């Protein structure tokens, strides 16, 4: 039987390890212009060897030379000249600076006056700038403006804090009360969160109608019923205070909330009545019904049941309550028979339902517009296209020569020389990586121009299939290099501003469709559907035959896949019955 004992083994192996310079080159290549500008600014702050070269800002060498010339001009012409002075003493003025003491003391801020401290401690001007109000801020302001019982107010804050960006409430009542614990993975990732991801039904991203609805929360239990001792979840990651009674790290603790189920339902109905109406709904049916009931209440207060809009709102509520699935499938005749209303009334109700907001929370959770600045421009010069890099705003880097001279001075300490040497190498590597990024992008763009000349001249319908692997083989680099070179970068062309990845697409299989881009095929499918008769929409099989007659060999499953990718409904859902 072999005994377990430590041993020393020597093994020779070869591994591929990325050097820091190569890692920086890969990261710099994937940056766009705005990101590269921020990265260069951060490097200039960290590395004192790097300087920005601008025509409007004089260089340090120029300043030193002018100071030396000014001092010589001030000296009288009849002053005696000491001929015995060695040549080394008449050198650059930077040699006369005690760089050792400078590097030892440059971090010491020294004494600061009271005025300097007051100017630094002033609040930032950004604190006074206005910012758009979020959905949470808007609902919380309405909640605090009302006089409520403390338990209802706390329940309302919990509900508002658990709303999604679109205004829907995905947490169940038990999760809001702390009865149902969240999943273990959610607890690990979101420490001290009060809810986890529930199984409630929420609307699709494209606003499609949900197939099922969740009834409004209602409790038949008495108000005085106490909730089981459960609470929002906290994780104790600290070590045990003692040997046997302390809790282990990761132990879940529960604290009873100060509100019960009745308070939660009261707060839920209250939040749903806030502006925008429909927030805190569990699914699309509840959201639309809340808006319709609010509109019905306004119509009753204004015109009563004799108002022109009241019958339409009544029909809308009946359709949304019991026939939401049929409305999604545009089965208007079936809905008219089910609600015992004429078809014209059902169509009027359908048009009114289209004016409702399926995602009311997005009115306040507005995503900021993303600014795009093209990295390159395709400019036509005669019969040829030129690639022009948009690097006007990028800082032009240079190396500070005074630090280089510091390396050759014997008076400098070893630590100072090592620090300057390391910073000098890092600065040179960064400048090389920035230049290599520029050359790689230029090569890729030149290949794009050569392959997509018809697109640049005639338009998007002439886009040809092009793979990243083909471009990589043509310029002699790895496909991952081309992928990083075109990532998050845009080109300004005569046809508009396009992402560089837009020019890369697969080709359609088939003898005659081999030269057709996948994007062009999707555009043709979408065009055929847009031009179809709504009463007799084209099936996937009919679209396939039309494309095959145009020389594009595709199958019905391929057409169905592309149609689903573009979020186009099926034939049955697109049909409009007359």
C-alpha positions as CSV (number, residue, x, y, z in Angstrom):
1,X,0.0,0.0,0.0
2,X,1.5,3.3,-1.1
3,X,1.9,5.9,1.6
4,X,0.9,9.5,1.0
5,X,4.0,11.7,1.3
6,X,5.1,15.0,-0.3
7,X,7.3,14.8,-3.4
8,X,9.2,17.2,-5.6
9,X,8.7,16.7,-9.3
10,X,10.3,18.6,-12.2
11,X,8.3,18.9,-15.4
12,X,9.0,20.7,-18.6
13,X,6.0,22.1,-20.5
14,X,5.1,24.7,-23.1
15,X,2.3,27.1,-22.5
16,X,0.9,30.1,-24.4
17,X,0.8,33.1,-22.0
18,X,-0.3,36.5,-23.0
19,X,2.2,39.2,-22.1
20,X,0.9,42.5,-20.6
21,X,1.7,44.2,-23.9
22,X,-0.3,41.7,-25.9
23,X,-3.2,42.0,-23.5
24,X,-3.2,45.7,-23.8
25,X,-3.0,45.5,-27.6
26,X,-6.1,43.2,-27.7
27,X,-8.0,45.5,-25.4
28,X,-7.1,48.7,-27.3
29,X,-8.1,47.1,-30.6
30,X,-11.7,46.4,-29.3
31,X,-12.2,50.0,-28.2
32,X,-14.1,52.6,-30.2
33,X,-13.1,56.2,-30.5
34,X,-14.9,57.5,-27.4
35,X,-13.6,54.6,-25.3
36,X,-10.1,55.0,-26.6
37,X,-10.1,58.7,-25.8
38,X,-11.1,58.0,-22.2
39,X,-8.5,55.3,-22.0
40,X,-5.7,57.6,-23.2
41,X,-6.7,60.3,-20.8
42,X,-6.6,57.8,-17.9
43,X,-3.1,56.6,-19.0
44,X,-1.8,60.2,-19.2
45,X,-2.9,60.8,-15.6
46,X,-1.3,57.6,-14.4
47,X,1.9,57.7,-16.5
48,X,3.9,61.0,-16.1
49,X,6.1,60.1,-19.1
50,X,3.2,60.5,-21.5
51,X,2.4,64.0,-22.8
52,X,-0.3,65.4,-25.1
53,X,1.1,66.9,-28.3
54,X,-0.9,70.0,-29.2
55,X,0.0,72.9,-31.4
56,X,-1.7,75.3,-29.0
57,X,0.2,74.0,-26.0
58,X,4.0,74.7,-25.9
59,X,6.3,71.7,-25.1
60,X,8.5,71.6,-22.1
61,X,11.6,71.6,-24.2
62,X,10.5,74.7,-26.0
63,X,9.7,76.4,-22.6
64,X,13.2,75.5,-21.3
65,X,14.9,76.8,-24.4
66,X,13.0,80.1,-24.3
67,X,13.8,80.6,-20.6
68,X,17.5,79.9,-21.3
69,X,17.5,82.4,-24.2
70,X,15.8,85.0,-22.0
71,X,18.4,84.6,-19.3
72,X,21.2,85.0,-21.8
73,X,19.6,88.2,-23.2
74,X,19.3,89.8,-19.7
75,X,22.9,89.3,-18.9
76,X,25.1,92.4,-19.8
77,X,27.3,92.0,-22.9
78,X,30.4,93.3,-21.1
79,X,30.2,90.7,-18.4
80,X,33.3,88.6,-18.2
81,X,33.1,85.1,-19.7
82,X,34.6,82.4,-17.6
83,X,36.5,80.3,-20.2
84,X,37.5,77.7,-17.6
85,X,34.0,76.5,-17.0
86,X,33.5,72.9,-18.1
87,X,31.1,72.1,-20.9
88,X,28.9,70.0,-18.7
89,X,27.8,73.1,-16.7
90,X,26.4,74.9,-19.8
91,X,24.0,72.0,-20.6
92,X,20.2,71.9,-20.4
93,X,18.5,73.5,-17.5
94,X,16.7,70.2,-16.7
95,X,20.1,68.8,-15.6
96,X,20.2,71.4,-12.8
97,X,17.0,70.1,-11.2
98,X,17.3,67.8,-8.3
99,X,15.1,65.1,-9.6
100,X,15.7,62.9,-6.5
101,X,14.2,65.3,-4.1
102,X,11.4,66.0,-6.5
103,X,10.4,62.3,-6.7
104,X,10.7,61.9,-2.9
105,X,8.5,64.9,-2.1
106,X,6.1,65.4,-5.0
107,X,3.4,63.4,-3.1
108,X,3.5,65.8,-0.1
109,X,0.8,68.4,-0.5
110,X,2.4,70.6,2.1
111,X,0.6,73.4,4.0
112,X,-2.6,74.7,2.6
113,X,-4.3,77.9,3.6
114,X,-7.9,78.0,4.8
115,X,-9.1,79.5,1.5
116,X,-7.6,76.6,-0.4
117,X,-9.3,74.0,1.8
118,X,-12.7,75.8,1.5
119,X,-12.4,75.9,-2.3
120,X,-11.7,72.1,-2.4
121,X,-14.5,71.2,0.0
122,X,-17.2,73.1,-1.9
123,X,-20.0,70.8,-3.2
124,X,-19.8,69.7,-6.7
125,X,-21.7,71.6,-9.3
126,X,-23.2,68.3,-10.6
127,X,-25.2,68.1,-7.3
128,X,-27.3,71.0,-8.5
129,X,-28.0,69.7,-11.9
130,X,-31.5,68.4,-12.6
131,X,-32.0,64.7,-13.5
132,X,-35.0,63.0,-14.9
133,X,-37.4,61.5,-12.5
134,X,-37.6,57.7,-12.4
135,X,-40.7,55.6,-12.0
136,X,-39.7,54.8,-8.4
137,X,-39.2,58.5,-7.6
138,X,-42.6,59.4,-9.1
139,X,-44.5,56.7,-7.3
140,X,-42.8,57.3,-4.0
141,X,-43.6,61.0,-4.2
142,X,-47.3,60.2,-4.6
143,X,-47.2,57.6,-1.8
144,X,-45.6,60.1,0.7
145,X,-48.1,62.8,-0.3
146,X,-50.9,60.7,1.2
147,X,-51.8,60.2,4.8
148,X,-51.6,56.5,5.4
149,X,-51.3,54.0,8.2
150,X,-47.6,53.1,8.8
151,X,-48.2,49.5,7.8
152,X,-49.8,50.4,4.5
153,X,-47.1,53.0,3.7
154,X,-44.4,50.4,4.4
155,X,-46.1,47.9,2.2
156,X,-46.4,50.5,-0.6
157,X,-42.7,51.2,-0.4
158,X,-42.0,47.5,-0.7
159,X,-44.2,47.2,-3.7
160,X,-42.7,50.2,-5.5
161,X,-39.2,49.0,-4.8
162,X,-39.9,45.6,-6.5
163,X,-41.4,47.0,-9.7
164,X,-39.7,46.2,-13.0
165,X,-38.7,48.9,-15.4
166,X,-41.9,48.5,-17.4
167,X,-44.0,49.0,-14.2
168,X,-45.0,45.3,-13.7
169,X,-44.9,43.6,-10.4
170,X,-43.4,40.1,-10.8
171,X,-43.1,39.2,-7.1
172,X,-45.9,37.2,-5.5
173,X,-47.7,38.2,-2.3
174,X,-45.8,35.5,-0.3
175,X,-42.5,36.8,-1.5
176,X,-43.4,40.4,-0.6
177,X,-44.5,39.2,2.9
178,X,-41.3,37.1,3.3
179,X,-43.1,33.8,3.5
180,X,-41.6,32.3,0.4
181,X,-37.8,32.5,0.5
182,X,-36.0,33.4,-2.8
183,X,-33.8,31.0,-4.7
184,X,-30.4,30.3,-3.2
185,X,-28.6,31.7,-6.2
186,X,-30.6,34.9,-6.0
187,X,-29.8,35.3,-2.3
188,X,-26.1,34.9,-2.9
189,X,-26.0,37.5,-5.7
190,X,-28.4,40.0,-4.2
191,X,-27.6,40.4,-0.6
192,X,-30.3,42.1,1.5
193,X,-32.8,42.1,-1.4
194,X,-36.4,41.6,-0.3
195,X,-37.7,39.7,-3.3
196,X,-36.6,37.2,-5.9
197,X,-37.6,36.3,-9.4
198,X,-41.1,34.8,-9.2
199,X,-43.1,32.7,-11.6
200,X,-45.7,35.4,-12.4
201,X,-46.6,36.0,-16.0
202,X,-45.3,39.2,-17.6
203,X,-45.8,40.5,-21.1
204,X,-43.4,39.8,-23.9
205,X,-40.7,42.3,-24.9
206,X,-42.6,43.3,-28.0
207,X,-45.8,44.0,-26.2
208,X,-47.6,40.9,-27.3
209,X,-50.7,39.9,-25.3
210,X,-50.2,37.4,-22.6
211,X,-52.2,34.2,-22.8
212,X,-53.2,34.0,-19.1
213,X,-54.1,36.5,-16.4
214,X,-53.7,36.6,-12.7
215,X,-56.7,37.6,-10.7
216,X,-56.5,40.7,-8.5
217,X,-55.2,39.9,-5.0
218,X,-58.0,39.5,-2.6
219,X,-57.9,38.0,0.9
220,X,-60.9,36.3,2.6
221,X,-58.9,36.0,5.8
222,X,-59.7,38.3,8.8
223,X,-57.7,41.5,9.2
224,X,-56.5,40.5,12.6
225,X,-54.7,37.4,11.3
226,X,-51.0,37.5,12.0
227,X,-48.5,36.5,9.4
228,X,-46.1,33.7,10.1
229,X,-42.7,34.9,11.4
230,X,-41.0,35.4,8.1
231,X,-39.3,38.4,6.7
232,X,-37.0,40.0,4.2
233,X,-33.8,38.0,3.8
234,X,-30.5,38.8,5.2
235,X,-27.3,36.8,4.9
236,X,-24.8,36.6,7.7
237,X,-21.4,36.3,6.0
238,X,-19.4,37.2,9.2
239,X,-17.7,34.3,11.1
240,X,-19.3,32.9,14.2
241,X,-18.9,34.9,17.4
242,X,-18.4,31.8,19.5
243,X,-17.6,28.2,19.0
244,X,-21.0,26.6,19.2
245,X,-23.8,29.2,19.3
246,X,-22.7,31.5,16.5
247,X,-24.3,31.4,13.1
248,X,-22.3,30.1,10.2
249,X,-21.6,32.4,7.2
250,X,-24.5,32.3,4.8
251,X,-27.2,31.7,7.4
252,X,-30.6,33.1,6.4
253,X,-32.3,35.3,9.0
254,X,-36.0,36.3,8.9
255,X,-37.6,39.3,10.5
256,X,-41.4,39.6,10.6
257,X,-42.7,42.6,8.5
258,X,-44.8,45.2,10.1
259,X,-47.6,44.7,7.6
260,X,-49.9,41.8,7.0
261,X,-51.6,40.5,3.9
262,X,-54.6,42.8,4.2
263,X,-52.2,45.8,4.4
264,X,-50.3,44.5,1.3
265,X,-53.5,44.3,-0.8
266,X,-54.6,47.7,0.3
267,X,-51.3,49.2,-0.7
268,X,-51.3,47.2,-4.0
269,X,-54.7,48.7,-5.0
270,X,-53.4,52.2,-4.0
271,X,-50.2,51.9,-6.1
272,X,-52.2,50.7,-9.1
273,X,-54.3,53.9,-8.9
274,X,-51.2,56.2,-9.0
275,X,-50.0,57.9,-12.1
276,X,-49.1,56.2,-14.5
277,X,-52.2,54.1,-14.1
278,X,-51.6,50.3,-14.5
279,X,-48.3,50.0,-12.6
280,X,-47.9,47.2,-10.1
281,X,-50.0,44.9,-12.3
282,X,-49.1,41.2,-12.5
283,X,-49.8,40.7,-16.2
284,X,-51.1,42.6,-19.3
285,X,-54.8,41.9,-18.5
286,X,-54.6,43.6,-15.1
287,X,-52.6,46.5,-16.6
288,X,-55.2,47.2,-19.4
289,X,-58.2,46.7,-17.0
290,X,-56.8,49.2,-14.6
291,X,-56.5,51.8,-17.3
292,X,-59.9,51.1,-18.7
293,X,-61.5,51.3,-15.3
294,X,-59.8,54.6,-14.6
295,X,-61.0,56.0,-18.0
296,X,-64.5,54.7,-17.2
297,X,-64.5,56.5,-13.9
298,X,-63.5,59.7,-15.5
299,X,-66.2,59.3,-18.1
300,X,-68.8,58.7,-15.4
301,X,-67.8,61.8,-13.6
302,X,-67.8,63.9,-16.7
303,X,-70.8,62.7,-18.8
304,X,-72.3,59.8,-16.9
305,X,-73.6,56.6,-18.6
306,X,-75.2,58.6,-21.3
307,X,-71.7,59.7,-22.6
308,X,-70.6,58.6,-26.0
309,X,-67.5,56.9,-24.7
310,X,-69.1,54.9,-21.9
311,X,-70.4,52.0,-24.1
312,X,-67.0,51.7,-25.8
313,X,-65.3,51.4,-22.5
314,X,-67.8,48.9,-21.3
315,X,-67.1,46.7,-24.4
316,X,-63.4,47.1,-23.9
317,X,-63.6,45.8,-20.4
318,X,-65.7,42.8,-21.5
319,X,-63.2,42.0,-24.3
320,X,-60.1,42.3,-22.1
321,X,-61.6,40.4,-19.2
322,X,-62.7,37.2,-21.1
323,X,-61.5,37.3,-24.7
324,X,-57.9,38.6,-24.6
325,X,-56.6,35.5,-26.5
326,X,-59.2,35.9,-29.2
327,X,-58.3,39.6,-29.5
328,X,-54.7,38.6,-30.0
329,X,-55.7,36.3,-32.9
330,X,-57.9,39.0,-34.4
331,X,-61.0,36.8,-34.1
332,X,-63.4,39.8,-34.1
333,X,-66.5,37.9,-35.3
334,X,-66.1,35.3,-32.6
335,X,-65.7,38.1,-30.0
336,X,-68.8,39.8,-31.3
337,X,-70.9,36.6,-30.9
338,X,-69.5,36.0,-27.4
339,X,-70.2,39.4,-26.0
340,X,-73.5,39.8,-28.0
341,X,-72.4,43.0,-29.6
342,X,-72.3,44.1,-33.3
343,X,-69.1,43.7,-35.2
344,X,-68.8,47.5,-35.5
345,X,-68.8,47.9,-31.7
346,X,-66.1,45.3,-31.3
347,X,-63.9,47.1,-33.9
348,X,-64.4,50.4,-32.2
349,X,-63.4,48.8,-28.9
350,X,-60.4,47.3,-30.5
351,X,-59.3,50.6,-31.8
352,X,-59.6,52.2,-28.3
353,X,-57.6,49.3,-26.8
354,X,-54.8,50.1,-29.2
355,X,-54.5,53.6,-27.5
356,X,-53.7,52.1,-24.1
357,X,-50.2,51.7,-22.8
358,X,-49.1,48.1,-22.3
359,X,-45.9,49.2,-20.4
360,X,-46.8,52.3,-18.4
361,X,-43.5,52.3,-16.4
362,X,-41.4,53.0,-19.5
363,X,-42.8,56.6,-19.5
364,X,-40.5,57.4,-16.6
365,X,-37.7,54.8,-17.1
366,X,-36.5,56.3,-20.3
367,X,-33.3,54.9,-21.7
368,X,-30.8,57.6,-22.5
369,X,-30.0,58.0,-26.2
370,X,-26.7,56.4,-27.1
371,X,-24.3,58.8,-28.8
372,X,-22.5,57.4,-31.8
373,X,-19.5,58.9,-33.3
374,X,-18.1,57.2,-36.5
375,X,-14.6,55.8,-36.2
376,X,-13.9,55.9,-39.9
377,X,-15.4,57.5,-43.0
378,X,-15.6,56.1,-46.5
379,X,-15.0,59.1,-48.8
380,X,-15.3,58.9,-52.6
381,X,-12.4,60.6,-54.4
382,X,-13.0,60.3,-58.1
383,X,-13.5,56.6,-58.9
384,X,-11.9,55.4,-55.7
385,X,-13.0,55.2,-52.0
386,X,-10.7,56.4,-49.3
387,X,-10.7,55.3,-45.7
388,X,-10.2,58.3,-43.3
389,X,-9.8,57.7,-39.6
390,X,-11.7,60.0,-37.4
391,X,-9.0,60.8,-34.9
392,X,-9.2,64.6,-34.6
393,X,-10.3,64.6,-31.0
394,X,-7.9,61.9,-29.9
395,X,-4.9,63.1,-27.9
396,X,-1.6,62.9,-29.8
397,X,0.9,61.3,-27.4
398,X,4.6,62.1,-27.1
399,X,7.3,61.0,-24.6
400,X,8.7,63.5,-22.1
401,X,12.4,63.7,-22.9
402,X,13.3,65.0,-19.4
403,X,12.5,61.6,-18.0
404,X,14.6,59.9,-20.6
405,X,17.6,62.0,-19.6
406,X,16.9,61.1,-16.0
407,X,17.7,57.5,-16.8
408,X,21.3,58.4,-17.7
409,X,22.0,60.4,-14.6
410,X,24.1,58.6,-12.0
411,X,22.9,60.9,-9.2
412,X,19.4,59.5,-9.5
413,X,18.5,56.7,-7.1
414,X,18.0,53.2,-8.3
415,X,14.3,53.1,-7.4
416,X,13.7,56.3,-9.3
417,X,15.5,55.0,-12.4
418,X,13.6,51.7,-12.2
419,X,10.3,53.6,-11.9
420,X,11.0,55.9,-14.9
421,X,12.2,52.9,-16.9
422,X,9.0,51.0,-16.3
423,X,6.8,54.0,-17.1
424,X,8.9,54.7,-20.2
425,X,8.4,51.1,-21.5
426,X,4.7,51.3,-20.7
427,X,4.3,54.5,-22.6
428,X,6.1,53.2,-25.7
429,X,4.0,50.1,-25.7
430,X,0.8,52.1,-25.5
431,X,1.8,54.3,-28.5
432,X,2.7,51.2,-30.5
433,X,-0.6,49.5,-29.7
434,X,-2.6,52.6,-30.7
435,X,-0.8,52.8,-34.0
436,X,-1.3,49.1,-34.6
437,X,-5.0,49.5,-33.9
438,X,-5.2,52.2,-36.5
439,X,-3.4,50.1,-39.2
440,X,-5.6,47.1,-38.5
441,X,-8.8,49.0,-38.8
442,X,-7.6,50.6,-42.0
443,X,-6.8,47.2,-43.5
444,X,-10.2,45.8,-42.6
445,X,-12.0,48.8,-44.0
446,X,-10.1,48.7,-47.3
447,X,-11.2,45.1,-47.7
448,X,-14.8,46.1,-46.9
449,X,-14.7,48.8,-49.6
450,X,-13.3,46.4,-52.1
451,X,-16.0,43.8,-51.5
452,X,-19.0,46.1,-50.9
453,X,-18.4,48.6,-53.7
454,X,-21.8,48.1,-55.1
455,X,-23.4,48.7,-51.7
456,X,-21.6,52.0,-51.3
457,X,-22.6,53.1,-54.9
458,X,-26.2,51.8,-55.2
459,X,-27.6,51.1,-51.8
460,X,-28.5,48.5,-49.2
461,X,-30.1,46.1,-51.8
462,X,-26.6,45.5,-53.2
463,X,-25.1,44.2,-50.0
464,X,-23.0,41.1,-50.6
465,X,-22.3,38.2,-48.2
466,X,-19.0,38.5,-46.5
467,X,-17.5,36.5,-43.7
468,X,-15.0,37.6,-41.0
469,X,-12.9,34.5,-41.8
470,X,-12.5,35.6,-45.4
471,X,-11.4,39.1,-44.5
472,X,-8.9,37.7,-41.9
473,X,-7.3,35.5,-44.5
474,X,-7.0,38.3,-46.9
475,X,-5.2,40.6,-44.5
476,X,-3.3,37.8,-42.8
477,X,-4.6,38.0,-39.3
478,X,-6.7,35.8,-37.0
479,X,-10.5,36.0,-37.3
480,X,-10.7,37.1,-33.7
481,X,-8.5,40.2,-34.6
482,X,-11.0,41.2,-37.3
483,X,-13.9,40.6,-34.9
484,X,-12.3,43.0,-32.3
485,X,-11.4,45.5,-35.0
486,X,-15.1,45.9,-36.1
487,X,-16.7,45.6,-32.6
488,X,-18.7,48.7,-31.6
489,X,-17.2,50.8,-34.4
490,X,-19.2,52.7,-37.0
491,X,-18.4,53.9,-40.5
492,X,-19.8,57.1,-42.2
493,X,-20.7,56.3,-45.8
494,X,-22.7,57.9,-48.6
495,X,-25.6,55.5,-47.7
496,X,-25.6,56.6,-44.0
497,X,-23.8,55.5,-40.8
498,X,-23.5,51.8,-40.3
499,X,-21.8,49.6,-37.8
500,X,-18.8,47.8,-39.3
501,X,-20.4,44.4,-38.3
502,X,-23.3,45.3,-40.6
503,X,-21.2,44.6,-43.6
504,X,-20.6,41.0,-42.5
505,X,-23.4,38.5,-43.2
506,X,-23.8,34.9,-44.3
507,X,-24.8,33.9,-47.8
508,X,-28.0,31.9,-48.7
509,X,-27.4,28.3,-49.7
510,X,-28.3,27.3,-53.2
511,X,-27.0,27.3,-56.7
512,X,-28.5,30.7,-57.7
513,X,-28.8,32.2,-54.2
514,X,-25.2,31.7,-53.2
515,X,-24.4,35.3,-53.7
516,X,-27.4,36.7,-51.7
517,X,-26.8,38.1,-48.3
518,X,-28.8,36.9,-45.4
519,X,-29.9,40.5,-44.6
520,X,-31.2,41.0,-48.1
521,X,-33.2,37.8,-47.8
522,X,-34.8,39.0,-44.6
523,X,-35.6,42.3,-46.3
524,X,-37.3,40.5,-49.1
525,X,-39.4,38.4,-46.8
526,X,-40.5,41.5,-44.9
527,X,-41.3,43.3,-48.1
528,X,-43.5,40.4,-49.3
529,X,-45.4,40.4,-46.1
530,X,-45.9,44.2,-46.1
531,X,-47.3,44.1,-49.6
532,X,-49.7,41.1,-49.0
533,X,-53.5,41.3,-48.8
534,X,-54.5,41.5,-45.1
535,X,-57.5,39.3,-45.8
536,X,-55.5,36.7,-47.6
537,X,-51.9,36.8,-46.1
538,X,-49.1,34.8,-47.6
539,X,-48.2,31.5,-45.9
540,X,-44.6,30.5,-45.4
541,X,-44.9,28.0,-48.2
542,X,-46.1,30.7,-50.6
543,X,-43.2,33.0,-49.6
544,X,-40.8,30.1,-50.2
545,X,-42.1,29.5,-53.7
546,X,-41.8,33.3,-54.6
547,X,-38.2,33.4,-53.4
548,X,-37.4,30.2,-55.3
549,X,-38.8,31.7,-58.5
550,X,-36.4,34.7,-57.9
551,X,-33.5,32.3,-57.8
552,X,-33.1,32.0,-54.1
553,X,-33.1,28.4,-52.9
554,X,-34.6,28.4,-49.4
555,X,-36.9,26.0,-47.5
556,X,-40.1,26.8,-45.7
557,X,-38.5,26.2,-42.3
558,X,-35.8,28.8,-43.2
559,X,-38.5,31.4,-44.1
560,X,-40.4,30.6,-40.8
561,X,-37.2,31.1,-38.8
562,X,-36.4,34.4,-40.4
563,X,-40.0,35.6,-39.9
564,X,-39.8,34.8,-36.2
565,X,-36.5,36.5,-35.9
566,X,-38.1,39.7,-37.3
567,X,-41.0,39.2,-34.8
568,X,-43.6,39.0,-37.6
569,X,-46.8,37.1,-36.6
570,X,-47.9,34.0,-38.3
571,X,-50.4,33.8,-41.2
572,X,-53.3,33.1,-38.9
573,X,-52.4,36.1,-36.7
574,X,-51.9,38.4,-39.6
575,X,-55.3,37.6,-41.2
576,X,-57.9,40.4,-40.9
577,X,-61.4,39.0,-41.4
578,X,-63.9,41.2,-43.2
